[in-house]
Amino acid sequence: MESIQYPENFFKLIFQLRENFTKPSFKHFQVILSAILLGGPKKTITSGIRLMQPKCHFSNIHRFVSRYKWNIVPVICSLLKMITKRLNLSKHFIFALDDTLIPKYGNKIFGRGCHFDHASKPNSPKYILGHNWVVLGLLYYWDMFSKWICFPLFSQLFIPKNQLEEKVQYKSRISIAIEMITRIQLFLNQTFTLVADGLYAKRQLVRFCIEKGITLISRMRNDAVLYSLPKACKPRKRGRPRKYGKRLGNPKTFGADPKGFKTIRLKLYGELHNINYKTMIAIWKPAGAPIKLFIVRFDDSKALSYFFSTDISTSVERALTILAARWSIETLFSDLKEHLGMKDWQVRVQGSVMRSVPLTCVATSLLMLWSMLEANQKAPEFWDIQPWVSQKSSPSMFDLMNQFKARCISKSIFDIFRDKGIEAQKYRQIETILRRAA
C-alpha cells in the first residue's frame, strides 16, 4: 500500500525542523504530524501509522512520543524562527497567554487533577477532572482576510500540588508563564507586548514584565486599590521618599463619575463599535510602578470594563485592539479540541503526556503557516461553498485542514500516476472523485 504524500511546500517547512531530530526520529515526527492533521475521526497515532505506512515497527512511533530523547523546546524555537522569517516579522511582536482545560478519565493518568472551570455554564460542572495546559501563542494580523490569528507555540502542563510526586518542585501557572516568556525573550532578544486574561494579572507576573521591559495588557480587578503618583520630596528632607501618593480608591469610583469620558469609533472583533472611555495614570501596589488604566463602555452599555497597561504611553486604540485580538487564542482552543485532536491523546505516562499537546501546537502552527504561504502565492481554495452558505469572509481551521487534505491527496495521486501516461482530463476526474470521497 502506498503512503500518503505531503505537498512539497509543506515538506520544505517541516524539513527546516530536521536538525532537532535524528534521522529515524524525524520520520517518526512526520507520522505524528499526519495523525494530527490528516487522521480521523479521532486523532490517534494509529491513524498516522495507517496513513504513512512507516517501514519500522509500529511500536517505535509510540516510543518516539513516550521515551525517545528529544526536546520540544528547540523544535518550538526553530518553528518561531521560521514563522518570523516567512512572515517578515522583525519587531512589534504580540503574544497571548491563557490556559485551557482538557477532561481526562482514569486515575493513573500523569498530571490529572481537579481544576475549577471559570468558563463553566450553569448546566455544567464547575470542577473538571483532567489536565490544565498553559499556552503562549503569537498573534498575527492576516491582511488578506482582515482577521487576527494565533500561532500556538509553548505549552506546559500545570500540575496541582496534591498530584506531584515527592521532591518535585511545584510550579504555579504564573511561574510556568514566566518560564515561557523568558524563553521567548531570550530567543527574540527584544521586548514585546503580552496580552493575558485577568487570571494572570498577578503581582509576580506584572512585576516581572515591568522589570524586563515587556508591555503587559490585561483586565484590571474591579476592587483594585489605586494610588496617585507621589509628589517630589523637598531636598534634604528627613525620611524615606514616598513610594505611593494619595489613595484614590478602586476603578469603580472613577467609572461612576460621568465626567471625562471621550468617544471613539473602533473596529473590534470584525465590527465597528462606539466606545466611551477615559484613562488615568496611577500606581497599583502589585505592579509597584505607574500603570495606565482604561475605563471602557462598549456601544452605550451600562456595564463598564477596566483594563490596564504597564506601558503608560499605550494608546486606547492600540490597547483595545490587542485586547480584542486576544480572543483568537480562545477560538484556537476550540479548534485544537474539536478538529486537531488536542483531547484525543490516549496517553498516561509522564513522557507521553508532557509531549502530547506541544506536538499538537507545533502541527497546528505548521498548518497555519503553510496555508498563509499558499494563499500568498496563488488564489486560495480554502473552502467549498455549501448550499446553505452563500458567502464566507474568512477560512476556519476546518477549512485549512480540508485544503491541506486535498493537496495531500492530489500529491499522492500524482506520484502514483506520474509515469502511467494518463491524460490530464482523466487525472483531474480521478482527483476530484477521491477528494470528494475523502
N, C-alpha and C positions, 0 to 999 in steps of 0.2 A: 504494500500500500504506500502511495506517495504521501509525503508530509506536506503540510500547509506552508506556503512561502510568504515571507514578509515583503511589502513593497520596498523597492531599492532605497528610496529616500528615508524610510523608517529604519532600515537596517544600517544606513550610514549614521543615524543618530545613536543607536544602541552600540555601534562599533566604537564610538568615542568613549564608551564606558569600559572597554575591554581591559584596560590597564589595571582595573581594580579587582580582576578575577584571574585565576589560572585558566588555561585553555579548556580543560574539561568543565570547570565551574561556569565559564562564560556560556557554554552550550546549555547547561542546566538553567542558567538565568534566562535564556531565551524561551525555554519551555515554560517557566513560571510566568513570563510575560504573555505568552499565548493563552495560558489558563485564565489570566485575569482579563485580557482584552477580547479573546475570541471564544472562550469556553462558555458553556451554558447547558441547561438553565442555571445551574449552580456553578460558581467559580471554584473548582477543585483542582488539585494537582493532577488527578487522574485525567481530567478533561484535557489538560495541556499535553500529557503523555500521548493521549489518543490523537491529538492534532499534529504534534511534531514528530512522533514515531522515532524517539532517540534510539541510538544503537546500544547504549549502555543499559544495564539492568534498571528497571523502574525504581528500585529502592534507592538508587543513587540520587534521584531527583528529590525524594523525601529527605534524605540525609543532607542534601545541599541546604535545605531550609533549617534543619534542626541541629546539625553537628559541624558542617564544614567551617573551616576557619577563614572567614572573610568578614570584612567590616562594612556596614551600611553607610557610615559617615562619609568616607571618601567617595562612595558612589553618589551620594547626595551633593557633595561639593562639586564633583565633576558635572553633574546634571545642572546645578546652578550656574556654573561657568558656561556651559553650553547654551542655556537659556539667555543669559545676559549677552552673549556674543551674537546669537542668531537674531535676537530682537533689538539689538543695538542699544542696550541699557548700560549706561555708564554712571549715572547719578540719579538722585531723587527716587531712591528705592522706597517702596512702601510694603510693609509686611503686616499680615493679620495673624493674631494669636487667639486661639479658642480651644475648647475641648469638647469631646463628644463621647456618648455612652454606647456600648455595644452589649446587649444581653448575651450571657453565656450560661449554659445549663450543664452542670457537672461539678461535683465537689473537688475533683482532682485537677482542675484547670489552673495553671500557674497565674497568679496575679488577680484572680477573681475575687471581687469584694462587693460590698453593699454600698451603693452610691445614690445620693439624692439627685433626683431629676428636676432641675429648675424649670424645664420646659414641659413638664407633665401636664396633661389635660385633666379636666375634672373627672372623667370616667376612666382614667388610667392610674396605675400605682405611682406614688411619689418616690419610691425607692426601687432601684433596679439592681439585680444581681448580675454582675458582668465586669467588663473592662471599661476603664476611663482613659481615653487617649488624648494627650495634649498635642496639638498640631500647630505648626508655624508655616504659613504659606506666603508666597509672593503675589501681590496684587498687581495686575497689569490691565491697562485700558485698551481694549481691542477696537481700534478705529473703524474697521470695516463694518462692524455691527453695533458700534456705539454702546458697548457694554463692558463692565468690569468682570474679569475672570480671576480665579485664584489657582496658582500652581502649588499643590501641596508638596512641601519639602520635608522638613524634620517632623517626626512624630515619635513620641515616647510615652510609655505606659506609666500611669500613676497607680501606685500600689498602696492601699491603706496600711496603717501600722500593724493592725491585727493579722495581716496576711504575710508580713515579712518574716523571713527566717531569722534565726539568731545571728547576731553580729553583722547584720545587714543594715546599712545606714538608711534611714527614712528620708525621702525626698518629697516635699510638698509640690503642688502644681506650680507654685511661684518659683521654687528652686529649679524645677525642670525647665520652666520657661526661661529663666536666666541663663541656664546652661546652653540652650539652643540659640538664644540671642547672642551670647558670647561667641559661639562658633561662627555665626553669620558675620559678626563684626570683624572677627579675625580674618575671615576669608575675603570679605569685601575691602577691608582696610579703609573704611569710611563710615560716616554716620548715616542714619536713615530714619525713616518715620515708622513707628509701630502703632497700630490701632488694635485695641483689645476690648473685650467685653468688660462690663463693670466688675465682674468677679475678680479680675486681675488688677484692678486699681487699688493695690495694697501698698503699704509703706515700703516693703523690701524691693518690689519691682519699680515703683515710682522713683525712689532714690537712686537705684541702680541706673536707670535710664538718664536721670539728670547728671549723674557722675560721669557717664560715658558719652554724654552729648547726644543721646538718642531722643528724638521727639516722640513723646507718648501722648496719644489722643484716646480718650476713653470717656465713659459715663461717670458723672460725679454723684456721690451719695446725696440724697435729699437732706440728710441730717448732719452733713459735714460742717464743722465749725471753721469759719474763715477769720483771718486777721488782716488788718491793714499793714502796709509796709511801714517799718519802723522809721521814725524821724532821725535825722542825723544828730549825733551827740555833739554837745559843745566840747571844744578842745579842753584837755586837762581836767575833765570831769571824772570823779572817782566812780569805780564800779565797772562791771562788765557791760559792753554795749548791748542794747536791746536786740533780741532776735525777732520779736514779733511786736506789731503795733497794737492798736486798739482792737478789741474783739468786735467783729462785725455781725456775727450770727451765722445762720445757715443759708443756703441758696434760696430756700423758700421765702425768706424775709425779703430778698431783693426781687424775687419774682412777683410777690404780691403788690409791689409798688408799680403802678402803670406808667410812671414817668420813665423816659429814657429809651423806650423801645423804638427800633427802626424796622423798616420793611424792605425786603429784597425778594426777587423772584429767581428761583434757582431750580435747575433740573436735577432731581434726585430719583433714584430707582426707575429711571427711564421716563419720568413725567415731570412737568413743571409744577412747582409748589410756591405758594405765597408764604413767606417766613417772616415772622416778627421775632426780633432778637435784641438783646443788649449784652454787652460784655463788661467785664471788670477784671482788674488785676489785683490779686490778693495772695496771702500766704496761707497755705494749708499745712498743718503740722506734719502729717505723714510725708509730705513732699519736702518739707524743711526749706523751701525756696519759693519765690513768686511763681504763680501759675496764672493762666488766663482762663477765666470762667465764661462759658457761653450759656445764656438762658434763652431757650428757644421755644416758640409756639408755632406749630405747623398748621397751615390752612385754617386759621381762625379757630383752632381748637381751644377748649378751655384748659386742657392739661398742658403743663409746662414740662420741658425736658431740660436736663442740666448736663453739660459736658465740660471737659477741661483739656487744656494742652499744656505740656511742660515748657513749650516754646511760646513766650509771650508775644512774639511777632507773628504768630499764625493768624491769618485772616479767617473770618467766619465762613467765607465761601470755601476755602480750602479745607477747613476742619469738618464742615458738614458734608462735603463731597467725599472725603476719606471715610467718614463715619458711615455714609450710605454704601460706599464700596465694600465695607467690611461684611455686608450681608452676603457677598459672593462666597465667603467661606461657609456660611450656613447652608446655602444651596449645594455647595461642594460636598458637605457631609451627607446630604440626602442622596446625591448621585453616587457617592462612594458606597453607600449601603445598598442602594436599590439596583444599580447597574454594574458596579465594578467589584462586587463580592467582598466588601470590607467585613461583612458579618458572616460570610460563608466559610471562613477558615475553620477547619476542624482540627485544631492543634491544642495540645495540652501541656507539653514540656516547655521549659523556660526558653530554650533557644528558638523554637518554632514560634512561640507567642511573641517574643520580642522582635522578630523579623517579619511577621505576617503583615501588619498594617504598613510599616515602612516600604515594603515591596509593592503594596497596592498603591501607595502615594507616588512612588517612582514611576510605575507603569502609567498612572493617570497623567502625570506631568509630561511624560514622553508622548502620550496620545494627543494631549492638548497642543504641545509644541509642533508635532508633525502636522496636525490639522491646520494650524495657523500658517505654517510654511507652505502647505499645499494651496491654501486659499490665496496666498500672495502670488503664487506662480501662475495660476490659471483660474478660470471661472469655477467657483466651488460647487460641488454637487453634494451638499451635506444631507439633504433630505428629499424624500418623495412626498409631494403634497397629497395628503389624504382627502377623501371625498368630503369630509366634514371640516376640513381646514382649507380655506380659500387663500389665506395669506399667513405668512410667518416671517417675523422680523429678524430672528437670530436663531442659530442652531443650539440645540440642547446637548447634553453629554450623550444621550442616547443616539442622537443624530451623528455625533462624531464617531461613536462606536460602529454604527451601521456603515458609515463611509469607510472606516478602516477595514471592516469585514469585507466590503465589496472590493476594495483594492487588493486584499489578500487573495480572494477568490479569483480575481482577474489575473493576478500574477501567477498563481498556481496553475490555472488552466493554460496560460500562455507557455509556461515551462513544459507542460506535458505535450501540447500540440505544436510546439515550435518547429519541430523537424518533420511533421507529418504531412506538410503540404496542403493543409486545409484552407479553403477560401476564406477571405476576410469576412464576408457576409455570414457564412456558416459559423465561423468562430464567434461573431457577435451574438448570434442567436443562441448558441450553447451557453455563452457567458451570461446572457440575460436570464435564461431559464434557471441556471444554477444560482444566480444571485437572488432571484425571487424565492427559490426553494430554501435558500439559507435564511 
